[in-house]
């Protein structure tokens, strides 16, 4: 299992969020996409393969 240091990633959130901190943030990592809760940046992040992340978004 590979460990990812979330503090080194460039996190992004939707432009529709504005200054609201209650958002989901995403970051690209090698061969994956990380997702976290902006209210808890030191908390856990989910890591998806690009295919799984695309499937996840299509079901929203």
Residue pairs with C-beta under 8 A, 6 or more apart in sequence:
4 29
4 34
4 45
4 47
6 27
6 34
6 36
6 41
6 42
6 45
9 27
9 28
9 29
9 34
10 27
10 28
11 25
11 26
11 27
11 36
11 38
11 41
12 25
12 26
12 27
13 23
13 24
13 25
13 26
13 38
14 23
17 23
17 38
21 38
21 39
22 38
22 39
23 38
24 35
24 36
24 37
24 38
25 35
25 36
25 37
25 38
25 41
26 33
26 34
26 35
27 33
27 34
27 36
27 45
28 34
29 47
31 49
31 50
32 47
32 48
32 49
32 50
32 53
33 47
33 48
33 49
33 50
33 53
34 45
34 46
34 47
34 48
35 45
35 46
35 47
35 48
35 53
36 43
36 44
36 45
36 46
37 43
48 56
